[in-house]
Every structure is written in structure tokens, then in C-alpha cells.
Amino acid sequence: MAFDLPTLRIASYATLALFSFIVFGLTIGRLNYTNHLPRGDPLNRGRDFYDPDIVELLVTTIMSIAWAIFVIRTIHKRVEDNLVSTFRGELIGLFIIWMFWIVGTAIATTQWGSLGFCQEFEPCRVLSAIVAFSWLSWVMVTFNFGVSLTFILANGALLEPLHGQWVPAVRDGDNESHYTERSRRSRPVSAA
């Protein structure tokens, strides 16, 4: 059975999008709660507020979902012609998102990492879920970065299209990309 790297990458980016969407929903819920505190709520003496880290995680989730959709589309459609469709562009994008996740998740963990004492209250459970799914999202970004970096190092593909499906032989006088449809792999390659 052949190993299908594009399928693994699509699945891992889809998982990143799923975890990011969960954090997105949780952060929206948290913002809604803190911006509309019920009368008599002991949190912040009942005055509405927002957590800057929640906003940072919200922005990070939007970036992650958009990036995951972009990369899934690029891999699936074998897009080669835009500015960011190389492995170098993918690594740069992943690094930026990785930094956003590690900063937001580290701050969230520092602030709300030990809320075991108040798990009977929904706001505490929401914060605990935000921390947990933020770490899972960070793990998925790290995994995607590692898979791409491994592929780049193994194949010298830093400036190649990030869909990673190619015919490694160079065709004499052929202006086609070396990264082509799977059906073209079986075509004979002319020797120089």
C-alpha cells in the first residue's frame, strides 16, 4: 500500500480547521458572556469587559481557518501559480500562525490553566475548553510544519509547489511543471 502524503496533509489541515473552528465558537461565546454580564454576576463586579487574549485567539482562529482552507484547496487543485503556493510560502504562513497560537495559548494557560476549583460554572468550563483546544490547534500547526519541513528536506522542494505531487524526471524541452497530474507519471520521459 502506497503512502499518500497529500491525503495526510489535507486531513491534518482539515483537523486544524476543525479545532480552530471549535476555539472560534468558544471565544465568541466567551466574548458574548463578558460583554453582556448578567446583573449581579461576581465576575468583574458585574461590569462588562473583554479579555484581550480571547480576542487574540479569535483572530488566530480566523487566520488558521482561512489558511487551512487555502492550503487544502492548493493541494487538492494542484495550484502552482500564486505567490504563496510554494513550500516556502507554506512554511512562512505556518510559522506566523504558529507564533499566534503559541502566544495566545501560553497566555490563556497562564491565566486559566488551573480552573479545577470552579468547573461547576459554565464560564470556567468554557475557559478550560478554550485552553485545551488551543493547545490541540497549536499541535496541529506544529505537525503540519514538521510534515512540510520533512518533505522539503527529503526532496529539496523549498521553492516547489506545496501540493507536493510531481514527476521527478526533467523533460527535455518541456515547459510543463514537473508537478503534474498523477496520470502523467506513467508517460515515458525522454532522455537528453
Residue pairs with C-beta under 8 A, 6 or more apart in sequence:
5 147
5 151
5 164
6 75
6 76
6 163
6 164
6 165
8 147
9 71
9 75
9 144
9 147
9 148
9 164
10 72
10 75
10 76
12 140
12 143
12 144
12 147
13 68
13 71
13 72
13 75
13 144
14 68
14 72
15 140
16 64
16 68
16 137
16 140
16 141
16 144
17 64
17 65
17 68
17 69
17 72
19 133
19 136
19 137
19 140
20 60
20 61
20 64
20 65
20 68
20 137
21 61
21 65
22 129
22 133
23 57
23 60
23 61
23 130
23 133
23 134
23 137
24 58
24 61
24 62
24 65
26 126
26 129
26 130
26 133
27 54
27 55
27 57
27 58
27 61
27 130
28 58
29 126
30 51
30 54
30 123
30 126
30 127
30 130
31 50
31 54
31 55
31 58
33 123
33 126
34 43
34 44
34 48
34 49
34 50
34 51
34 54
35 48
35 49
35 50
36 48
37 43
37 44
37 46
37 47
37 48
37 49
38 46
39 46
40 46
43 123
51 111
53 104
53 107
53 108
53 111
54 130
56 100
56 103
56 104
56 107
57 104
57 105
57 108
57 130
57 134
59 100
60 97
60 100
60 101
60 104
61 137
63 96
63 97
63 100
64 97
64 101
64 137
64 141
67 93
67 94
67 97
70 84
71 90
71 93
71 162
73 79
74 82
74 85
74 161
74 162
74 163
75 162
75 163
75 164
76 163
77 163
78 161
78 163
78 165
78 179
78 180
78 181
79 85
79 161
79 163
80 161
80 163
80 177
80 179
83 89
84 90
84 92
84 93
85 161
85 162
85 163
86 158
86 159
86 160
86 161
86 162
87 148
87 151
87 152
87 157
87 158
87 159
87 160
87 161
87 162
87 164
88 158
88 159
89 162
90 148
90 162
91 145
91 148
91 149
91 152
94 141
94 144
94 145
94 148
95 145
97 141
98 138
98 141
98 142
98 145
101 134
101 137
101 138
101 141
102 138
104 134
105 131
105 134
105 135
105 137
105 138
108 127
108 130
108 131
108 134
109 131
109 134
109 135
112 127
112 128
112 130
112 131
113 131
115 124
115 127
115 128
118 124
119 125
119 128
148 162
151 157
151 164
152 158
157 164
160 166
160 178
160 179
161 177
161 179
163 179
164 179
165 179
165 180
165 181
165 182
166 177
166 178
166 179
166 180
167 178
167 179
167 180
167 184
167 185
167 187
167 189
168 178
169 178
169 189
170 178
171 178
171 189
171 190
172 190
172 191
172 192
